[in-house]
């Protein structure tokens, strides 16, 4: 079994673009965890710590990709130990009179996942405290697509004195997702006065300061 963690829950507290009743910016809080674990790593983790056969978790998820949509299509709510899956129909526009509603006014807005109480409690037990990273600015791609303190903090120097950063380093420094961090770095390579130059070294994109 995987060990019980005692690490703090890392969160980011930052202002939004909206004012509260007191005239000050409303605050948001979000998880600082942005690293994505792909299915192959989850499979390897379960093999090592849960002693499952290699490939077992992958095969289960491949099967569920077919089984769950089929069962939902039969108007069933699929309940699992971690939560339930069910369809989420929505109106395409605001409706106030039920006698004029037709099928064309409704669409499948998405699939909802509702965690079970046991799964939520299992996640909560992983954290014994909360560690807060306070930001004085909104977390958005516009801010992080220009020179900023977080960029300065994660720029490293090579043997020639050139400063560079990778997507993973920028992601860790900013709290952005890997996709957003890459987008912001790419934005800084564009325009009349680019900040960074993007080059590929092996399988890694490196952004060097101009």
Secondary structure as a PSIPRED ss2 file (coil, helix, strand):
# PSIPRED VFORMAT (PSIPRED V4.0)

   1 X C   1.000  0.000  0.000
   2 X C   1.000  0.000  0.000
   3 X C   1.000  0.000  0.000
   4 X C   1.000  0.000  0.000
   5 X C   1.000  0.000  0.000
   6 X C   1.000  0.000  0.000
   7 X C   1.000  0.000  0.000
   8 X C   1.000  0.000  0.000
   9 X E   0.000  0.000  1.000
  10 X E   0.000  0.000  1.000
  11 X E   0.000  0.000  1.000
  12 X E   0.000  0.000  1.000
  13 X E   0.000  0.000  1.000
  14 X E   0.000  0.000  1.000
  15 X E   0.000  0.000  1.000
  16 X E   0.000  0.000  1.000
  17 X E   0.000  0.000  1.000
  18 X E   0.000  0.000  1.000
  19 X E   0.000  0.000  1.000
  20 X C   1.000  0.000  0.000
  21 X C   1.000  0.000  0.000
  22 X C   1.000  0.000  0.000
  23 X C   1.000  0.000  0.000
  24 X C   1.000  0.000  0.000
  25 X E   0.000  0.000  1.000
  26 X E   0.000  0.000  1.000
  27 X E   0.000  0.000  1.000
  28 X E   0.000  0.000  1.000
  29 X E   0.000  0.000  1.000
  30 X E   0.000  0.000  1.000
  31 X E   0.000  0.000  1.000
  32 X C   1.000  0.000  0.000
  33 X C   1.000  0.000  0.000
  34 X C   1.000  0.000  0.000
  35 X C   1.000  0.000  0.000
  36 X C   1.000  0.000  0.000
  37 X C   1.000  0.000  0.000
  38 X C   1.000  0.000  0.000
  39 X H   0.000  1.000  0.000
  40 X H   0.000  1.000  0.000
  41 X H   0.000  1.000  0.000
  42 X H   0.000  1.000  0.000
  43 X H   0.000  1.000  0.000
  44 X H   0.000  1.000  0.000
  45 X H   0.000  1.000  0.000
  46 X H   0.000  1.000  0.000
  47 X H   0.000  1.000  0.000
  48 X H   0.000  1.000  0.000
  49 X H   0.000  1.000  0.000
  50 X C   1.000  0.000  0.000
  51 X C   1.000  0.000  0.000
  52 X C   1.000  0.000  0.000
  53 X C   1.000  0.000  0.000
  54 X C   1.000  0.000  0.000
  55 X C   1.000  0.000  0.000
  56 X H   0.000  1.000  0.000
  57 X H   0.000  1.000  0.000
  58 X H   0.000  1.000  0.000
  59 X H   0.000  1.000  0.000
  60 X H   0.000  1.000  0.000
  61 X H   0.000  1.000  0.000
  62 X H   0.000  1.000  0.000
  63 X H   0.000  1.000  0.000
  64 X H   0.000  1.000  0.000
  65 X H   0.000  1.000  0.000
  66 X H   0.000  1.000  0.000
  67 X H   0.000  1.000  0.000
  68 X H   0.000  1.000  0.000
  69 X H   0.000  1.000  0.000
  70 X H   0.000  1.000  0.000
  71 X H   0.000  1.000  0.000
  72 X H   0.000  1.000  0.000
  73 X H   0.000  1.000  0.000
  74 X C   1.000  0.000  0.000
  75 X C   1.000  0.000  0.000
  76 X C   1.000  0.000  0.000
  77 X C   1.000  0.000  0.000
  78 X E   0.000  0.000  1.000
  79 X E   0.000  0.000  1.000
  80 X C   1.000  0.000  0.000
  81 X C   1.000  0.000  0.000
  82 X C   1.000  0.000  0.000
  83 X E   0.000  0.000  1.000
  84 X E   0.000  0.000  1.000
  85 X E   0.000  0.000  1.000
  86 X E   0.000  0.000  1.000
  87 X E   0.000  0.000  1.000
  88 X E   0.000  0.000  1.000
  89 X E   0.000  0.000  1.000
  90 X E   0.000  0.000  1.000
  91 X E   0.000  0.000  1.000
  92 X C   1.000  0.000  0.000
  93 X C   1.000  0.000  0.000
  94 X C   1.000  0.000  0.000
  95 X C   1.000  0.000  0.000
  96 X C   1.000  0.000  0.000
  97 X C   1.000  0.000  0.000
  98 X H   0.000  1.000  0.000
  99 X H   0.000  1.000  0.000
 100 X H   0.000  1.000  0.000
 101 X C   1.000  0.000  0.000
 102 X C   1.000  0.000  0.000
 103 X H   0.000  1.000  0.000
 104 X H   0.000  1.000  0.000
 105 X H   0.000  1.000  0.000
 106 X E   0.000  0.000  1.000
 107 X E   0.000  0.000  1.000
 108 X E   0.000  0.000  1.000
 109 X E   0.000  0.000  1.000
 110 X E   0.000  0.000  1.000
 111 X E   0.000  0.000  1.000
 112 X E   0.000  0.000  1.000
 113 X E   0.000  0.000  1.000
 114 X E   0.000  0.000  1.000
 115 X E   0.000  0.000  1.000
 116 X C   1.000  0.000  0.000
 117 X H   0.000  1.000  0.000
 118 X H   0.000  1.000  0.000
 119 X H   0.000  1.000  0.000
 120 X H   0.000  1.000  0.000
 121 X H   0.000  1.000  0.000
 122 X H   0.000  1.000  0.000
 123 X H   0.000  1.000  0.000
 124 X H   0.000  1.000  0.000
 125 X C   1.000  0.000  0.000
 126 X C   1.000  0.000  0.000
 127 X C   1.000  0.000  0.000
 128 X C   1.000  0.000  0.000
 129 X C   1.000  0.000  0.000
 130 X E   0.000  0.000  1.000
 131 X E   0.000  0.000  1.000
 132 X E   0.000  0.000  1.000
 133 X E   0.000  0.000  1.000
 134 X E   0.000  0.000  1.000
 135 X C   1.000  0.000  0.000
 136 X C   1.000  0.000  0.000
 137 X C   1.000  0.000  0.000
 138 X C   1.000  0.000  0.000
 139 X C   1.000  0.000  0.000
 140 X C   1.000  0.000  0.000
 141 X H   0.000  1.000  0.000
 142 X H   0.000  1.000  0.000
 143 X H   0.000  1.000  0.000
 144 X H   0.000  1.000  0.000
 145 X C   1.000  0.000  0.000
 146 X C   1.000  0.000  0.000
 147 X C   1.000  0.000  0.000
 148 X C   1.000  0.000  0.000
 149 X H   0.000  1.000  0.000
 150 X H   0.000  1.000  0.000
 151 X H   0.000  1.000  0.000
 152 X H   0.000  1.000  0.000
 153 X H   0.000  1.000  0.000
 154 X H   0.000  1.000  0.000
 155 X C   1.000  0.000  0.000
 156 X E   0.000  0.000  1.000
 157 X E   0.000  0.000  1.000
 158 X C   1.000  0.000  0.000
 159 X C   1.000  0.000  0.000
 160 X C   1.000  0.000  0.000
 161 X C   1.000  0.000  0.000
 162 X C   1.000  0.000  0.000
 163 X E   0.000  0.000  1.000
 164 X E   0.000  0.000  1.000
 165 X E   0.000  0.000  1.000
 166 X E   0.000  0.000  1.000
 167 X H   0.000  1.000  0.000
 168 X H   0.000  1.000  0.000
 169 X H   0.000  1.000  0.000
 170 X H   0.000  1.000  0.000
 171 X H   0.000  1.000  0.000
 172 X H   0.000  1.000  0.000
 173 X H   0.000  1.000  0.000
 174 X H   0.000  1.000  0.000
 175 X C   1.000  0.000  0.000
 176 X C   1.000  0.000  0.000
 177 X C   1.000  0.000  0.000
 178 X H   0.000  1.000  0.000
 179 X H   0.000  1.000  0.000
 180 X H   0.000  1.000  0.000
 181 X H   0.000  1.000  0.000
 182 X H   0.000  1.000  0.000
 183 X H   0.000  1.000  0.000
 184 X H   0.000  1.000  0.000
 185 X H   0.000  1.000  0.000
 186 X H   0.000  1.000  0.000
 187 X H   0.000  1.000  0.000
 188 X C   1.000  0.000  0.000
 189 X C   1.000  0.000  0.000
 190 X C   1.000  0.000  0.000
 191 X C   1.000  0.000  0.000
 192 X C   1.000  0.000  0.000
 193 X C   1.000  0.000  0.000
 194 X C   1.000  0.000  0.000
 195 X C   1.000  0.000  0.000
 196 X E   0.000  0.000  1.000
 197 X E   0.000  0.000  1.000
 198 X E   0.000  0.000  1.000
 199 X E   0.000  0.000  1.000
 200 X E   0.000  0.000  1.000
 201 X E   0.000  0.000  1.000
 202 X C   1.000  0.000  0.000
 203 X C   1.000  0.000  0.000
 204 X E   0.000  0.000  1.000
 205 X E   0.000  0.000  1.000
 206 X E   0.000  0.000  1.000
 207 X E   0.000  0.000  1.000
 208 X E   0.000  0.000  1.000
 209 X E   0.000  0.000  1.000
 210 X C   1.000  0.000  0.000
